[in-house]
Amino acid sequence: MNHLSVREIVLCGLFIALITAGTFIRIPVGADVYTLQFMFTLLAGLVLGARLGAIAVGAYVLLGLLGVPVFASGGGPAYVLQPTFGYLLAFILQAWFCGFCVRRFPVVSYSGLLMANLGGMVIVYVIGIAWFYLVSNYVIAAPIPLWTAILYCGVLQALPDFLLCLAAAAIGLRCYKSGVWA
C-alpha cells in the first residue's frame, strides 16, 4: 500500500479547495448558471495524475457526503438521492481517466490533453445523465423522459463544458511546462 507524501496530501488538498471554490463560482449565461467545478475536476486528473486526481475528487465527494456543505446544494448522506449526484461520482472516474490517459502520452500536448478531457466529459455525461434519469424516475418520483434528460443535462451543457475542456487543457499544459505536475 502506497502512503501519500506530504507533497501529495497538500496537492490533493489544494484541488479539494479548488473544486469546492469552483462549485460556488457561478457564471450566469441566459437562464442557465454554470460553475467551474467541472474544469477543476478535469485539472485534478491532468495535473495530479490518475491516482491522486481520483483521490482528490473522491475526498471532495466524501467531505460532501459527511455533511460539509461543499456541493452546490449543501451536503450530507442524503445527497446520493439527488438527481445530480451521479455527476459527482462521475467526476472521480473522470479525474482518474484524464490522469491515466495523459501519463501514457509519449509527448504532452494541448491536443492530447484536450482529447483526454473530452473522454472525461463523455464519462461524466453518461454516468451523470443515467443517474439523473434513474433517480428522477424511480427514486424521487419526478418523472422525466430520457430524451428530455439528454437534452437538458447533455446537449444544452455540451458547449459550455467543451469550453471548460479547452481551458483545462490550456491550464494543464501550462502546469506541465512550468513543472507543476505531480
N, C-alpha and C positions, 0 to 999 in steps of 0.2 A: 504494500500500500504506500503510495506516494503522499508525503505530507506537503502541505503548502509552505513555501518560504515566506518570510516577512514581505518581500517584494511582491509576491503573487497575491498575498492577502490584501495588501494596500491597493494593488491594481484592481482586484475584484471589488473592493470597497468603493473605489473611485467610480467604477462602472455601475454599481448599485446606485450610487448617488446620482450619476448622470441619467440613468434610466428613470429614476424617481423624479428628478427635475424635469426631464423630457415629458413625463406624463402630465405635468401641470403647466407646461408651456403650451398655451392654446392659441392656435392661429385660425381665426375665422376666415372662411372663404365662402361667400354667399351664405346659404343656410347651414352649411356644414362647419364643423370645427375639427381641426387636425392638431395632432401633438407631435412631439419629436421622439416619443418613446420608441417607435419603430426604428428610427435611424440609430438610436443608441444601442438597441439590441443587435442590430447589424454590426455596428462598430465593435461591440463586445467580442463577437466572433472573429472579426477581421484582425483586431489588434491583439487580443488575448490568446487566440487560437481556440481549437475545439474544446479542449478540456476546461480551461479557465473561463472561456466565454460562456459555456454551459453552466459552470459553477456560479458565475456572477449573476446570470439571468435567473438561474434556479434559486439562488439565495434571495434575490429580489421577490420572486413569486412566493417563496416560503415566508418571508417577512410579512407580505400582504396577507397570507393565509393565517398567520399568527395574530393578526389584528392590527398591525401597524398600518396606518392609512396611506399606503403608497400607491394604491390603484386609483384609477380615475374616479371611481365611486366609493372610495373607502377601503375596506379590507375586512378580514375575518374569514373563518372557515366556510361560512355560507356563500362566499363569493363563487364557489365552484358551481353554484346553481344559477349564476348569471349567464345569460347567453353569450357574453363576450369573453368568458373565462378561457375558452378554447384558444383564443389568440395568445393569452399569457402562456399557456402550456406550449403552444407552437413556437413562441419566441425562444424557449430553451433549446428546442431542436434546431431552430433556425441558426442560433448562435453557434451551436456545435457544427452544423453543416458548413456554414461560411468559414469557420476556422479550419475545419478539416480540409475543405477544398483549396483554400489559398495556401496552406502549408505544403500542398502537393504540387503546386505550380513550379516549374523549373525557374521561371522568372516572374517576379511580382510586377504586375502591370495594371493600369487603370481598367483595361477591358477585362482582365481576369477577375479583378475584384468586383467589377460590375456584374459579370456573369454569376459569380458566387452569390452576390446579393439578390439577383433575380431568381436564382434557385431557392434561396431562403424565403423570398417573397411568395413563391408558389407554395412552399411548405406552410407558411403562415395562413395563406388563403384557404388551402384545402382543409387544414385542421380547424381553423377559425370558423369558416362558413359551415362546416359539418357540425361542429359543436353548437353554433348559433341556431341552426335549423333544428337539431335534435332537442336541445333544451327548450327552445321556444314552443315546439310542438308537443313534446312528451313530458316535460317536467313542470313548466310554469303555465301551461295551457294558454299560450298566446300564439295561436297558430299562424304560421307564415308559409306560403308556398315556397318550394325550393328555388324556383326561378326568381322570385322576389328577393330571397336571401342572397342569391348570387348577384343580382343586380345591385342591391344596396350595400352589401358587405364586400363585394368584389369589384364589379365593373366600375362603379362610381368612385371607388377608392383607389383604383389602379394608377391613375395619372399622378396624384399626389404621392403615393407610395413609390412610384417609379422615380419621381424627382428626389425623394429621400434616398433611394438606392444610388442615384447618381452622386448625391452629396456625400454619402457614406463611403463610396468608392474613392472619391477625391480626398476626403479626410484620411481614410485608411492608407492611401498611397503616400500622403504627406507624413503620416506617422511612421510608415515603413522607412521612408527616405531619411527621416530625422532620427531614426534609431529607437523610437518609442514603439517597440514591438516585443511582446512577451515571448 
